[in-house]
Amino acid sequence: MQAALIGILLSAGIIATLESDEMNPEHVLVFGRVSDLPPALRASFVPPES
């Protein structure tokens, strides 16, 4: 169930991953939208030519 939920969130542009908390093994850790990242950390970032 976690993998499906994470897949849906990622396809919607939301950064999510499995929670590594042993007390709550079914939780999903959500960071925010990809658009909230600085440009250098986005997957579509192309460095300027020097």
Secondary structure, 3 states (H helix, E strand, C coil): CHHHHHHHHHHCCEEEEECCCCCCCCCEEEEEEHHHCCHHHCCCCCCCCC
